[in-house]
Structures are given as C-alpha cells and as structure tokens.
Amino acid sequence: MYTRLALAKVWRKDWWYALIPFVLLLLPAFFSFSWWWVVAAVIVTLLFVLLRSAQVMGVTQIEQGNPLFEKLTYEIDQRQVLMKRNEREGMALTWDMIQSAERQQDAYMLWLQPAADAQLPTGWKGWVARNFQTPIFIYLPFRIFNSQNDLKLLESLLRRKNLLAQ
C-alpha cells in the first residue's frame, strides 16, 4: 500500500521529469530523422521511470524505514503523535514534523516534512536529494480508532494545527 500511494504522489507531482530525457534524445530526430533516436528516447525514458520508481520502492527495504511498516500503537494529543512499538520503545512526532494531512475514504494520511537543507549532503548529491525526494507518510486507517468521537477529535486537532484543508 505504501509503494502504491507514494508512487502515485511522486508521479502526480514529478511526471514532467520523465519528459526531459525523452525530449533531449528526440531532439536530434527533428534534424536528421532516424528511428534509432526515437527508440533511444523511449528506452532512456523508461529507464528513468523505472529508476525513479525503484528509488521510491527502496524506502520499504532500508532499515530506517522499518518503523513505517510495523504494527504500532498511537497516542495523539496537542503536543505530539506518539508511535509506540511496545511499552518501552516508541517515537514521538511533534506537529511541526508533519507537513500536511489528508483525509481519504478510509484513512488519514499524515505527510511528514522533507529533510531540511542543512541535513542534506552538499554538491550534486544534495541537488539529487532535494529534487528527487521520496514522500514519507503515516497511514492511519479509521479502524484503529475506538469510536467516531475519536475520529472527530483527530479531525478537529488536524484543523486547529492547519494541517487539514477546511
């Protein structure tokens, strides 16, 4: 589910990046037409799409991403979202770490802030990290809430924090 939602978000936002290699390799075909240019443009564009998709899907494989895919208990209050693996292990997300929230048919999605520029590497690696970020989110299905009142409470909290659109 994570990869499907993350890939949809990435390609909705960055679809035009796939046009860059396509146009650059198709440009010579306008001056001296050859099917080789067209084939090369299509192949390189497909490779770009596959590599970008693999980058997004790679988040599921790295150790730092494990907490996103484990069963956790959540405690949500005015200060933070507390994600607990068990009674002793957990992680707190303050509200400023969350960029936005989205209500879907069966869940809330909390989109986390991307890394700050000071946390990114310098040089070309920093440029790649800034321009090809993978969206990270927390998926809160409605079934984890005890009652409709809990859902309304979370929604009002998200609205007060200006994370959920009115």
N, C-alpha and C positions, 0 to 999 in steps of 0.2 A: 504494500500500500504506500509506504514511504517513497519508493522509487517512482511509482506512477504519479503521485501528487507532486513530487519535486521536479520530475521531468516535465510535467505539464506546465509548472510555474516557470521553469527555465526557458522552455521553448516558446511560451507565450511572450516572454519579455525579450529574449535574445534571438528570435528567429532570423533577424536580418544579418546576424553574424555569418550564417551559412551562405548568404549571397556574396560575401566578399571573395572567397576563393573561386566561386562559380564565375563571377563577373571578370575577375582578373585573368583566369585561364581561358575564358571565352573571348576576351578582347582581341587576341591575335587572329581569331577566326573571322573577324569582321574585315581584316585587311587581306588575309590570304586564307580563304576557307579551306579547312580540312576537317574531316570527321575525327581525326586524332585529337584536335583541340577540344571538340565537344565531348568526346569520351573522357579525356583527361579532366575536364572541368567537372563532369558528373562524378567521376571516381574520387577526385580530391574532395569535393563537397560531401559525398557520402562518408569518406574517411573522417572529415571534420565532425560531422554529425555523430558518428559512432564514438569518436574520442571524447567529445563533449558529454555525450550520454554516459559513457563509461566513467567519466570524472564524477558525475552526479551519483551514479550507482556505487562508486567506490566508497562513499561515505558509510555505506552499510557494512563494509568489510574492515574498516580501521578500528582499532581498539578504543580510540577516543569517542567514537560514535556509539559504542555499546549501550550506554545509558538511555539512548533514544529508543532502543528496541526491547528493553526489558520490561517486565511487569513491575510497575511501581505504584505506590500509594501517593496520593496528592493531598496536601493541605494548603488551601488557598485562603489568604487573608489580605488585609490592607497593605501590608508591608512586602509580601513576597509570595511566591509559589514554591512550596517545599515539596520536593520529589524525594520519596524515601524508598529505598530498596528493602530495608528491614528497620528495626527499631534503632539500630546504631549507625547505619550507613544511609547517607542521603545528601542532597544537594539543594541549595536554595537559589532560586532565580528571583532577583529583585525586579520590580516592574520596569525599571529603566533598561533592563536587558532584553525586553520584549519590544519589538518594533511595531507590530500590529496584530490584531486578532481578526478572525474571520469566522462567521457563523455559517456552517453548511447544513445540509438536511439532517444529518445525524451526529454532528460533532462540532466542537470548537477547535480551531487551529490557531495556535499562538506562534507567530513567526518571530524568531529571535533576531536580534541586531547582528549585522555583519561585524567582523573584526575591525577595530579602529586602525587607521593608517599607521599609527605608532607601533602596533602589534604585527604589522605585515613586514615581510622582508624588503630590502631595498633593491634597486636595479630592475632588471627585466622580470625577475621572479615576483617582485612586488606589483608590477604592472599586470602580470598574468593573474595574480591573486585578487587584485582589485576588480578586474574586468570579467573574470570567469568564476565568480563566487558561486558556491553551491548553497541553495537556501536550506536553512535548518529550522525545523518547526516541531512543536509538541502537539500531538493529536489527542484531544480529549473527547472521546465519544460520550454521548449522552447517557449511555447505560452505566457509566461509572458513578453517576450522581445518585444519591439516595432518594431524592424526590424532585418534583417540579419546582419546589421552593428553592432548592439548591441551584438549579439551573437559572432561575430568575435572579438569584443573588449574584451568581457569577456574571451574568449579563450586565447587571447594574454596576458591578465593580469594574468591568471592562469599559463601560461607557464613561464612568467617572474618571478613569485613567486615560481617556481619549484614545483607546486602542481599537474600539469597535465603532464602525461608522454608524451614525444616527439613522 
